[in-house]
Amino acid sequence: MQAGFAYVALMIAHAPPVDAVLNVERGVAALYGDTSYTEMEKRVSLWRNSSDLYRKEILQSLARALNDRAELRLDDAERVLIPFRETGNGDAHYEYYPTQDVLMKCGRAAWAIGLILSVPQHMPILHHQLTPAEHSKRANAIRIYISTSEEISRFFDKTDYQQVADILKQWSKLPSSQIDKVLYLLAAKLHDSSHTAFTNNTGLHLPTCVKFGYRNQLSAKQFQKAKVVLHDLFVVQGKAAWAIQELIGVELPDIIRDLPEKEMKQRILTIEKYILPAYLAGTNRQVLR
């Protein structure tokens, strides 16, 4: 009995505050009630830049609406090119190009999820012409994106090399239907230049990090066997590039924090627009469009 009470107490301790949950639900309900596309964008932008915990609650709430095909209002629809809808003013001078059918509750939820995870162009499209079976299939694929994003967060939270390497090993065994989501979410992190801790590098030689004050703690014997990594593993984008490289087995342009801005953008573009698409095209996976 005591063990049962202890378990309940633990769950309560780790649950978000009631006020926070209500705030999330009110915010998501407001998104479905928005009739202005610009207001929708502002709301989702705030969520995207919120804390990890709050963002997680938002994503879970949005996921619950992915099978809800209710129609929604949008007063400025003539300025919005909505997939599979006859919207716009007819002269193709649209101001907004959402990747989902935001005139449906499920589509608006999917649109928000894509923006929050920074992968809107890779999300399966939910629209009013889908059969129930196809709709359910796509909604489930979007839910996998959400659960995968939580795995990605745990990957970047880990600072121990062996733990990080173990996660990469687990990902390498995923089926193709899941590994593409891991790669897309990692690619979104290529734009994050924030610093991250990384320790216990006894199996790595990081020559490009020496100029930033890093010192290898390797014996002569360890040095001979160490794996050389040229990406800067002390910034999120460098760690993301290394992870992608390990998963696809293709050497990527080095991502190092002191690159000139123009050069950094070019290297990231090369990975996102050329290397990753070429790798994924080789798997012959069907895109849900």
C-alpha positions in Angstrom: 0.0 0.0 0.0 2.8 2.4 0.9 4.5 1.7 -2.4 1.2 2.6 -4.1 1.0 5.9 -2.3 4.6 6.6 -3.1 4.0 6.0 -6.8 1.0 8.4 -6.8 3.0 11.0 -5.0 5.8 10.7 -7.5 3.4 11.1 -10.4 1.8 14.2 -8.8 5.2 15.7 -8.2 6.2 15.3 -11.8 2.9 16.4 -13.3 2.6 20.0 -14.6 0.6 22.4 -12.3 -3.1 22.5 -12.8 -3.0 26.2 -13.8 -0.4 25.4 -16.5 -2.5 22.6 -17.9 -5.6 24.9 -18.1 -3.5 27.6 -19.7 -2.3 25.2 -22.4 -5.9 24.1 -23.1 -7.1 27.7 -23.2 -4.3 28.6 -25.6 -4.9 25.7 -27.9 -8.7 26.4 -27.9 -8.0 30.0 -28.8 -5.9 28.8 -31.8 -9.0 27.0 -33.1 -11.1 30.1 -32.5 -8.7 32.5 -34.3 -10.1 33.9 -37.5 -7.0 35.8 -38.5 -4.0 34.0 -40.0 -1.6 36.6 -38.5 -3.0 36.0 -35.1 -2.5 32.3 -35.5 1.1 32.8 -36.5 1.8 35.0 -33.5 0.3 32.5 -31.1 2.3 29.6 -32.5 5.5 31.7 -32.5 5.1 32.2 -28.8 4.7 28.5 -28.2 7.7 27.7 -30.4 9.9 29.9 -28.1 8.4 28.7 -24.8 10.0 26.4 -22.3 10.5 22.7 -23.2 7.9 21.6 -20.7 5.3 24.0 -21.9 6.0 23.2 -25.5 5.6 19.5 -24.8 2.2 20.1 -23.2 1.1 22.2 -26.2 2.2 19.5 -28.6 0.3 16.8 -26.7 -2.8 19.0 -26.7 -2.6 19.7 -30.4 -2.1 15.9 -31.1 -5.5 15.2 -29.6 -7.2 17.2 -32.4 -5.5 15.4 -35.3 -8.5 13.3 -36.1 -11.0 16.1 -35.6 -12.3 17.2 -39.1 -14.4 20.1 -37.9 -14.5 23.1 -40.1 -13.0 26.4 -38.8 -13.4 30.1 -39.9 -10.7 32.3 -41.4 -11.7 35.8 -42.2 -8.6 36.6 -44.3 -8.7 33.3 -46.3 -8.5 35.3 -49.6 -4.9 36.2 -48.6 -4.0 32.6 -47.8 -3.2 29.8 -50.2 -4.5 26.7 -48.4 -3.7 23.2 -49.8 -6.6 21.6 -51.6 -8.9 24.6 -51.1 -10.2 27.2 -53.6 -9.0 30.2 -51.5 -7.2 33.3 -52.5 -8.2 36.3 -54.7 -7.5 34.6 -58.0 -4.5 36.6 -59.1 -2.0 34.4 -57.2 -0.8 37.3 -55.0 -1.1 35.5 -51.7 0.5 36.6 -48.5 0.5 33.3 -46.6 1.3 29.8 -47.6 0.4 27.3 -44.8 1.4 23.7 -45.4 -1.8 22.3 -44.0 -5.5 22.8 -44.4 -6.0 25.4 -41.6 -9.7 25.6 -42.3 -10.0 22.2 -40.5 -9.3 21.7 -36.8 -7.0 18.8 -37.5 -5.2 20.7 -40.2 -4.7 23.7 -38.0 -3.3 21.4 -35.3 -0.9 19.8 -37.8 0.2 23.2 -39.1 1.0 24.4 -35.5 2.9 21.1 -34.8 5.0 21.5 -37.9 6.0 25.0 -37.0 6.8 24.3 -33.4 9.0 21.4 -34.5 10.5 23.4 -37.4 9.6 20.8 -39.9 6.4 22.1 -41.6 7.5 21.1 -45.1 8.0 17.5 -44.0 4.6 16.9 -42.3 2.0 14.8 -44.0 -0.8 17.1 -45.2 -4.2 16.8 -43.5 -7.0 18.2 -45.8 -10.7 17.8 -46.4 -10.4 15.4 -49.4 -8.7 12.6 -47.5 -10.5 9.3 -46.9 -10.9 8.4 -43.2 -8.3 5.6 -43.5 -5.7 7.9 -45.2 -6.5 10.7 -42.7 -5.9 8.3 -39.8 -2.6 7.1 -41.3 -1.3 10.6 -41.7 -2.4 11.7 -38.3 -0.5 8.8 -36.8 2.6 9.8 -38.8 2.4 13.3 -37.2 2.1 11.8 -33.7 5.3 9.8 -34.4 7.0 13.2 -35.2 6.0 14.4 -31.8 7.3 11.4 -29.9 10.5 11.4 -32.0 11.0 15.1 -31.1 11.0 14.1 -27.4 13.8 11.6 -28.2 15.7 14.3 -30.0 15.4 16.5 -26.9 16.8 13.8 -24.8 19.7 13.3 -27.2 20.7 17.0 -26.9 20.3 16.9 -23.1 22.9 14.1 -22.8 26.4 15.3 -22.2 28.2 11.9 -21.8 29.7 10.6 -25.0 28.8 7.0 -24.4 25.2 7.8 -23.7 25.0 9.9 -26.8 26.7 7.1 -28.9 24.2 4.6 -27.5 21.2 6.7 -28.6 22.7 7.0 -32.1 23.1 3.2 -32.2 19.5 2.8 -31.3 18.4 5.2 -34.0 20.4 3.4 -36.6 18.2 0.3 -36.1 15.0 2.2 -36.7 12.8 1.4 -39.7 12.9 3.8 -42.6 9.5 5.2 -41.7 11.0 6.5 -38.5 14.6 7.3 -39.3 13.5 10.0 -41.8 11.7 11.8 -39.0 14.8 11.6 -36.8 16.9 13.1 -39.7 14.5 15.9 -40.4 14.3 16.9 -36.8 18.0 16.8 -36.4 18.4 18.9 -39.5 16.1 21.6 -37.9 18.7 21.8 -35.1 21.4 22.8 -37.7 20.2 26.4 -37.2 20.6 26.4 -33.4 24.0 27.9 -32.5 23.5 27.7 -28.7 26.2 26.0 -26.6 25.8 22.5 -25.2 27.9 20.6 -22.7 29.8 17.5 -23.7 31.9 15.3 -21.4 33.7 11.9 -21.2 35.2 12.2 -24.6 37.7 9.4 -24.1 36.6 7.8 -27.4 36.9 11.0 -29.5 39.5 13.3 -30.9 38.0 16.8 -31.5 40.8 18.8 -33.3 38.5 21.7 -34.4 37.5 22.4 -30.8 41.0 22.9 -29.5 41.1 26.6 -30.5 38.0 27.2 -28.3 39.9 25.9 -25.2 39.0 22.2 -25.3 41.8 19.8 -24.4 41.7 16.1 -25.1 42.2 14.0 -22.0 43.6 11.1 -24.1 46.5 8.9 -23.3 48.8 8.0 -26.2 47.1 4.6 -26.5 43.6 6.1 -26.5 44.6 8.8 -29.0 45.6 6.1 -31.5 42.2 4.4 -31.3 40.1 7.6 -30.9 37.5 8.5 -33.4 38.2 11.9 -35.1 35.2 14.2 -35.3 35.6 17.6 -37.0 32.2 19.0 -36.1 32.0 21.3 -33.1 30.2 19.1 -30.5 29.9 21.9 -28.0 27.2 23.7 -30.0 23.8 22.2 -30.9 24.2 22.6 -34.6 27.6 20.8 -34.6 26.2 18.0 -32.5 23.3 17.7 -34.9 25.6 17.5 -37.9 27.6 14.8 -36.3 24.5 12.8 -35.5 23.2 13.1 -39.1 26.6 12.1 -40.4 26.7 9.0 -38.2 23.2 7.9 -39.2 23.6 8.3 -43.0 27.2 7.3 -43.3 28.1 10.3 -45.4 30.7 12.9 -44.5 29.1 16.3 -44.1 30.6 19.8 -44.3 32.2 20.6 -40.9 29.9 22.7 -38.7 32.1 24.8 -36.4 30.9 27.7 -34.3 33.4 30.4 -35.7 32.6 29.9 -39.4 31.7 33.2 -41.2 27.9 33.6 -41.4 27.8 33.2 -45.1 29.9 30.0 -45.0 27.8 28.5 -42.2 24.6 29.1 -44.2 26.1 27.5 -47.3 27.1 24.4 -45.4 23.8 24.0 -43.7 22.0 24.5 -47.1 24.2 21.8 -48.6 23.2 19.4 -45.9 19.5 20.3 -46.0 18.9 20.7 -49.7 21.3 18.3 -51.3 22.9 15.6 -49.0 19.8 14.7 -47.0 17.3 14.7 -49.9 19.7 12.6 -51.9 20.1 10.1 -49.1 16.3 9.9 -48.4 15.4 9.6 -52.1 17.6 6.5 -52.3 15.2 4.7 -49.9 12.2 5.2 -52.3 9.9 6.2 -49.5 6.5 7.7 -50.4 5.8 11.2 -49.3 2.3 11.6 -47.9 1.0 14.5 -50.0 
